[in-house]
Amino acid sequence: MRWTNTTSGFVLRRMAALVSDGSRPNKVFKDKDVNYVAKALKLFCGEVVSPTQVYNHLRKWRQKWARVSKLKDLSGALWDDQAHAIMLEQEHYLGHCKDHPKDAEFLNCPIRFYTEMEAIFANAMATGKFALGSVPSDQGGDSKATELLPTSLVAVPKRKRGNFSEEEMLMLTNMSDAVNNVANALRETGPAHVDANMYLAVMEMPGFSEEALIIAYTFLLDNKAQGRGFVNMSDAHRALWLRTFLAKNYYVQFHYT
């Protein structure tokens, strides 16, 4: 299954709801919880989704939360609670991203699904660094249900690096170029306040690839007046604006999803 922001958000919101309604006060999710979310996701997106796929996807977001928790503790980092963004001064940001390029997606921009990750993975009784592990099932043996455990108690196997096809390498290259454009725009603006509404208004638009949306978002960061106008548009007008902008500018190398 190819996970999208829409399907990831659906799973995270459903799992967070199980915590917020008090049914899982210890943040331990059983098999039936994962099965329930998998079935609900199938009805939502029309694709067959197995509980194992949901479980593995939650592990991915647990890893993101662990990274976010560590970055929030960076010396000199400021937390924007309204935008859910970790803000660094320009010089600090450039130096950190040079040494840790994978952290760029979490710095000086709104962190996607922060509220949902916090509800599922955060724990006031610990340090905020967790791993998902198997827990004993009611029928004996290990369950594929998820439990939050300290990372020091869980051995995480290393993944082998796979081989990419030429098409996949081209897609990764295009995505890298688009992300670099966003990073350059953020470097120019420095640690100024990030408009979370504009970010979500662009990146949550259906029918466009993430590469195309990042290009549009980069342009709107540089043109704040148009960015504010885009946020105030209806969804239909946003889609029309995106199709027109992408057709006139960079869209030769990208495609609709």
C-alpha positions as a Markdown table, in Angstrom:
| # | Residue | x | y | z |
|---|---|---|---|---|
| 1 | Met | 0.0 | 0.0 | 0.0 |
| 2 | Arg | 1.2 | 3.5 | -0.8 |
| 3 | Trp | 0.5 | 5.6 | 2.3 |
| 4 | Thr | -0.5 | 9.2 | 1.7 |
| 5 | Asn | -1.0 | 12.2 | 4.1 |
| 6 | Thr | -4.8 | 11.5 | 4.0 |
| 7 | Thr | -4.5 | 7.8 | 5.0 |
| 8 | Ser | -1.8 | 8.4 | 7.5 |
| 9 | Gly | -3.8 | 11.1 | 9.1 |
| 10 | Phe | -6.9 | 8.9 | 9.2 |
| 11 | Val | -5.0 | 6.1 | 11.1 |
| 12 | Leu | -3.3 | 8.6 | 13.5 |
| 13 | Arg | -6.6 | 10.3 | 14.3 |
| 14 | Arg | -8.4 | 7.0 | 15.0 |
| 15 | Met | -5.6 | 5.8 | 17.3 |
| 16 | Ala | -5.4 | 9.1 | 19.1 |
| 17 | Ala | -9.2 | 9.0 | 19.6 |
| 18 | Leu | -8.8 | 5.7 | 21.5 |
| 19 | Val | -6.5 | 7.5 | 23.9 |
| 20 | Ser | -8.5 | 10.7 | 24.2 |
| 21 | Asp | -11.8 | 8.9 | 25.1 |
| 22 | Gly | -10.1 | 7.2 | 28.0 |
| 23 | Ser | -10.5 | 3.6 | 26.7 |
| 24 | Arg | -6.7 | 3.2 | 26.5 |
| 25 | Pro | -5.3 | 5.2 | 29.5 |
| 26 | Asn | -2.0 | 3.3 | 29.5 |
| 27 | Lys | -1.6 | 3.7 | 25.7 |
| 28 | Val | -1.6 | 0.0 | 25.1 |
| 29 | Phe | -3.4 | -1.0 | 21.9 |
| 30 | Lys | -4.7 | -4.5 | 21.5 |
| 31 | Asp | -5.2 | -6.6 | 18.3 |
| 32 | Lys | -8.9 | -5.5 | 18.1 |
| 33 | Asp | -7.9 | -1.8 | 18.1 |
| 34 | Val | -5.5 | -2.3 | 15.1 |
| 35 | Asn | -8.1 | -4.5 | 13.3 |
| 36 | Tyr | -10.7 | -1.9 | 13.9 |
| 37 | Val | -8.6 | 0.9 | 12.4 |
| 38 | Ala | -7.6 | -1.3 | 9.4 |
| 39 | Lys | -11.2 | -2.1 | 8.6 |
| 40 | Ala | -12.2 | 1.6 | 9.0 |
| 41 | Leu | -9.4 | 2.6 | 6.7 |
| 42 | Lys | -10.5 | 0.1 | 4.1 |
| 43 | Leu | -14.0 | 1.7 | 4.1 |
| 44 | Phe | -12.5 | 5.1 | 4.0 |
| 45 | Cys | -10.1 | 4.7 | 1.1 |
| 46 | Gly | -11.4 | 1.7 | -0.7 |
| 47 | Glu | -8.1 | -0.2 | -0.4 |
| 48 | Val | -7.5 | -3.5 | 1.3 |
| 49 | Val | -5.4 | -2.7 | 4.4 |
| 50 | Ser | -4.1 | -5.4 | 6.7 |
| 51 | Pro | -3.6 | -4.9 | 10.5 |
| 52 | Thr | 0.1 | -5.7 | 10.0 |
| 53 | Gln | 0.3 | -2.7 | 7.5 |
| 54 | Val | -1.3 | -0.5 | 10.1 |
| 55 | Tyr | 1.0 | -1.7 | 12.8 |
| 56 | Asn | 4.1 | -1.2 | 10.7 |
| 57 | His | 2.9 | 2.3 | 9.7 |
| 58 | Leu | 2.5 | 3.2 | 13.4 |
| 59 | Arg | 6.1 | 2.2 | 14.0 |
| 60 | Lys | 7.2 | 4.7 | 11.3 |
| 61 | Trp | 5.3 | 7.5 | 13.1 |
| 62 | Arg | 6.7 | 6.4 | 16.5 |
| 63 | Gln | 10.2 | 6.9 | 15.0 |
| 64 | Lys | 9.2 | 10.4 | 13.8 |
| 65 | Trp | 7.9 | 11.3 | 17.3 |
| 66 | Ala | 11.1 | 10.1 | 18.9 |
| 67 | Arg | 13.1 | 12.4 | 16.5 |
| 68 | Val | 10.8 | 15.4 | 17.2 |
| 69 | Ser | 11.1 | 14.9 | 20.9 |
| 70 | Lys | 14.9 | 14.9 | 20.6 |
| 71 | Leu | 14.9 | 18.0 | 18.4 |
| 72 | Lys | 12.7 | 19.9 | 20.8 |
| 73 | Asp | 15.5 | 19.6 | 23.3 |
| 74 | Leu | 18.1 | 21.2 | 21.0 |
| 75 | Ser | 20.0 | 24.0 | 22.6 |
| 76 | Gly | 18.7 | 27.3 | 21.3 |
| 77 | Ala | 15.5 | 25.8 | 19.9 |
| 78 | Leu | 12.2 | 27.7 | 20.4 |
| 79 | Trp | 8.9 | 25.9 | 20.3 |
| 80 | Asp | 6.0 | 27.6 | 18.4 |
| 81 | Asp | 3.0 | 26.0 | 20.1 |
| 82 | Gln | 0.5 | 27.6 | 17.7 |
| 83 | Ala | 2.1 | 26.3 | 14.6 |
| 84 | His | 3.6 | 23.2 | 16.2 |
| 85 | Ala | 7.0 | 24.1 | 14.9 |
| 86 | Ile | 10.6 | 23.8 | 16.2 |
| 87 | Met | 12.3 | 27.1 | 15.4 |
| 88 | Leu | 16.0 | 27.8 | 15.1 |
| 89 | Glu | 17.9 | 30.9 | 14.3 |
| 90 | Gln | 19.2 | 31.0 | 10.7 |
| 91 | Glu | 22.8 | 30.2 | 11.4 |
| 92 | His | 21.9 | 27.4 | 13.8 |
| 93 | Tyr | 19.4 | 26.0 | 11.3 |
| 94 | Leu | 21.9 | 26.0 | 8.4 |
| 95 | Gly | 24.6 | 24.3 | 10.5 |
| 96 | His | 22.3 | 21.7 | 11.9 |
| 97 | Cys | 20.7 | 20.8 | 8.5 |
| 98 | Lys | 24.2 | 20.5 | 6.9 |
| 99 | Asp | 25.2 | 17.9 | 9.6 |
| 100 | His | 21.7 | 16.3 | 9.8 |
| 101 | Pro | 19.9 | 16.8 | 6.5 |
| 102 | Lys | 17.0 | 14.4 | 7.4 |
| 103 | Asp | 16.0 | 16.8 | 10.3 |
| 104 | Ala | 15.1 | 19.5 | 7.9 |
| 105 | Glu | 11.5 | 18.3 | 7.6 |
| 106 | Phe | 11.0 | 18.9 | 11.4 |
| 107 | Leu | 12.7 | 22.3 | 11.7 |
| 108 | Asn | 11.3 | 25.8 | 11.0 |
| 109 | Cys | 8.1 | 24.5 | 9.6 |
| 110 | Pro | 4.8 | 23.0 | 11.0 |
| 111 | Ile | 5.3 | 19.4 | 12.1 |
| 112 | Arg | 2.6 | 17.3 | 10.3 |
| 113 | Phe | 0.2 | 15.4 | 12.7 |
| 114 | Tyr | 2.1 | 16.7 | 15.8 |
| 115 | Thr | -1.1 | 16.7 | 17.9 |
| 116 | Glu | -2.0 | 13.1 | 16.9 |
| 117 | Met | 1.6 | 11.8 | 17.6 |
| 118 | Glu | 1.6 | 13.5 | 20.9 |
| 119 | Ala | -1.7 | 11.9 | 21.9 |
| 120 | Ile | -0.5 | 8.4 | 20.9 |
| 121 | Phe | 3.2 | 8.4 | 21.8 |
| 122 | Ala | 3.9 | 11.0 | 24.5 |
| 123 | Asn | 4.1 | 9.9 | 28.1 |
| 124 | Ala | 4.3 | 12.3 | 31.0 |
| 125 | Met | 5.9 | 9.6 | 33.1 |
| 126 | Ala | 8.9 | 9.1 | 30.8 |
| 127 | Thr | 11.3 | 11.0 | 28.6 |
| 128 | Gly | 9.2 | 11.1 | 25.5 |
| 129 | Lys | 11.4 | 8.5 | 23.6 |
| 130 | Phe | 9.5 | 5.4 | 22.9 |
| 131 | Ala | 9.3 | 2.3 | 20.6 |
| 132 | Leu | 6.5 | 0.1 | 19.6 |
| 133 | Gly | 6.8 | -3.5 | 20.6 |
| 134 | Ser | 4.8 | -6.7 | 20.7 |
| 135 | Val | 2.8 | -7.5 | 23.9 |
| 136 | Pro | 1.4 | -10.8 | 25.2 |
| 137 | Ser | -2.0 | -11.5 | 23.8 |
| 138 | Asp | -4.9 | -12.9 | 25.7 |
| 139 | Gln | -4.6 | -16.2 | 23.8 |
| 140 | Gly | -0.9 | -16.6 | 24.6 |
| 141 | Gly | 2.1 | -15.7 | 22.6 |
| 142 | Asp | 3.0 | -12.4 | 21.2 |
| 143 | Ser | 0.4 | -10.0 | 19.7 |
| 144 | Lys | 1.0 | -7.6 | 16.9 |
| 145 | Ala | -0.9 | -5.0 | 18.9 |
| 146 | Thr | 1.2 | -2.0 | 19.9 |
| 147 | Glu | 2.5 | -0.9 | 23.2 |
| 148 | Leu | 4.7 | 2.1 | 24.1 |
| 149 | Leu | 7.9 | 1.0 | 25.7 |
| 150 | Pro | 11.2 | 2.8 | 26.5 |
| 151 | Thr | 13.5 | 2.6 | 23.5 |
| 152 | Ser | 16.3 | 1.3 | 25.7 |
| 153 | Leu | 14.3 | -1.9 | 26.3 |
| 154 | Val | 13.6 | -2.6 | 22.6 |
| 155 | Ala | 16.2 | -3.9 | 20.1 |
| 156 | Val | 15.4 | -2.4 | 16.7 |
| 157 | Pro | 16.9 | -4.4 | 13.8 |
| 158 | Lys | 18.8 | -2.5 | 11.1 |
| 159 | Arg | 17.2 | -2.4 | 7.7 |
| 160 | Lys | 19.2 | -3.4 | 4.6 |
| 161 | Arg | 19.4 | -0.8 | 2.0 |
| 162 | Gly | 17.4 | -1.8 | -1.1 |
| 163 | Asn | 18.1 | -1.2 | -4.7 |
| 164 | Phe | 16.2 | 1.5 | -6.5 |
| 165 | Ser | 15.0 | 1.5 | -10.1 |
| 166 | Glu | 15.8 | 4.4 | -12.4 |
| 167 | Glu | 12.2 | 5.6 | -12.1 |
| 168 | Glu | 12.4 | 5.6 | -8.3 |
| 169 | Met | 15.8 | 7.4 | -8.4 |
| 170 | Leu | 14.3 | 10.1 | -10.6 |
| 171 | Met | 11.4 | 10.5 | -8.3 |
| 172 | Leu | 13.7 | 10.7 | -5.3 |
| 173 | Thr | 15.9 | 13.3 | -7.1 |
| 174 | Asn | 12.8 | 15.4 | -7.9 |
| 175 | Met | 11.6 | 15.3 | -4.4 |
| 176 | Ser | 15.1 | 16.2 | -3.1 |
| 177 | Asp | 15.1 | 19.3 | -5.4 |
| 178 | Ala | 11.7 | 20.3 | -4.3 |
| 179 | Val | 12.5 | 19.9 | -0.6 |
| 180 | Asn | 15.7 | 21.9 | -1.1 |
| 181 | Asn | 13.6 | 24.7 | -2.6 |
| 182 | Val | 11.5 | 24.8 | 0.6 |
| 183 | Ala | 14.6 | 24.7 | 2.8 |
| 184 | Asn | 16.0 | 27.7 | 0.9 |
| 185 | Ala | 12.8 | 29.7 | 1.3 |
| 186 | Leu | 12.8 | 28.9 | 5.0 |
| 187 | Arg | 16.4 | 30.0 | 5.4 |
| 188 | Glu | 15.7 | 33.3 | 3.9 |
| 189 | Thr | 12.7 | 33.9 | 6.2 |
| 190 | Gly | 14.7 | 32.7 | 9.2 |
| 191 | Pro | 12.9 | 31.9 | 12.5 |
| 192 | Ala | 9.9 | 34.1 | 11.7 |
| 193 | His | 6.4 | 32.8 | 12.6 |
| 194 | Val | 5.2 | 30.0 | 10.3 |
| 195 | Asp | 1.7 | 30.2 | 8.9 |
| 196 | Ala | 0.4 | 26.7 | 9.7 |
| 197 | Asn | -2.9 | 27.4 | 7.9 |
| 198 | Met | -1.1 | 28.0 | 4.6 |
| 199 | Tyr | 1.0 | 24.9 | 4.9 |
| 200 | Leu | -2.0 | 22.7 | 5.6 |
| 201 | Ala | -4.1 | 24.5 | 2.9 |
| 202 | Val | -1.6 | 23.6 | 0.3 |
| 203 | Met | -0.3 | 20.2 | 1.4 |
| 204 | Glu | -3.8 | 18.7 | 2.2 |
| 205 | Met | -5.1 | 19.4 | -1.3 |
| 206 | Pro | -6.2 | 16.1 | -3.0 |
| 207 | Gly | -5.4 | 15.2 | -6.5 |
| 208 | Phe | -1.8 | 16.5 | -6.6 |
| 209 | Ser | 1.5 | 14.8 | -5.9 |
| 210 | Glu | 3.5 | 15.9 | -2.9 |
| 211 | Glu | 6.3 | 17.1 | -5.2 |
| 212 | Ala | 3.9 | 19.4 | -7.0 |
| 213 | Leu | 2.4 | 20.7 | -3.7 |
| 214 | Ile | 5.8 | 21.4 | -2.3 |
| 215 | Ile | 6.7 | 23.5 | -5.4 |
| 216 | Ala | 3.5 | 25.5 | -5.0 |
| 217 | Tyr | 4.1 | 25.9 | -1.2 |
| 218 | Thr | 7.6 | 27.2 | -1.9 |
| 219 | Phe | 6.2 | 29.8 | -4.3 |
| 220 | Leu | 3.6 | 31.0 | -1.7 |
| 221 | Leu | 6.2 | 31.3 | 1.0 |
| 222 | Asp | 8.0 | 33.8 | -1.2 |
| 223 | Asn | 4.8 | 35.6 | -2.1 |
| 224 | Lys | 3.0 | 36.1 | 1.1 |
| 225 | Ala | 0.1 | 38.1 | -0.4 |
| 226 | Gln | -0.8 | 35.3 | -2.7 |
| 227 | Gly | -0.3 | 32.9 | 0.1 |
| 228 | Arg | -2.9 | 34.7 | 2.2 |
| 229 | Gly | -5.2 | 34.8 | -0.8 |
| 230 | Phe | -4.8 | 31.0 | -1.3 |
| 231 | Val | -5.7 | 30.2 | 2.3 |
| 232 | Asn | -8.9 | 32.2 | 2.0 |
| 233 | Met | -10.0 | 30.5 | -1.2 |
| 234 | Ser | -12.6 | 27.7 | -1.4 |
| 235 | Asp | -11.3 | 24.2 | -2.1 |
| 236 | Ala | -12.5 | 24.4 | -5.7 |
| 237 | His | -10.7 | 27.7 | -6.3 |
| 238 | Arg | -7.5 | 26.3 | -4.7 |
| 239 | Ala | -7.5 | 23.4 | -7.0 |
| 240 | Leu | -8.0 | 25.7 | -10.0 |
| 241 | Trp | -5.2 | 27.9 | -8.8 |
| 242 | Leu | -2.8 | 25.0 | -8.4 |
| 243 | Arg | -3.6 | 23.5 | -11.8 |
| 244 | Thr | -3.0 | 26.9 | -13.5 |
| 245 | Phe | 0.2 | 27.7 | -11.5 |
| 246 | Leu | 1.7 | 24.3 | -12.1 |
| 247 | Ala | 0.9 | 24.2 | -15.8 |
| 248 | Lys | 2.5 | 27.6 | -16.3 |
| 249 | Asn | 5.6 | 26.9 | -14.2 |
| 250 | Tyr | 7.3 | 23.7 | -13.2 |
| 251 | Tyr | 4.8 | 21.0 | -13.9 |
| 252 | Val | 6.6 | 19.5 | -16.9 |
| 253 | Gln | 8.6 | 17.2 | -14.6 |
| 254 | Phe | 5.8 | 16.3 | -12.2 |
| 255 | His | 2.5 | 14.5 | -12.5 |
| 256 | Tyr | -0.9 | 14.4 | -10.8 |
| 257 | Thr | -1.5 | 11.6 | -8.4 |
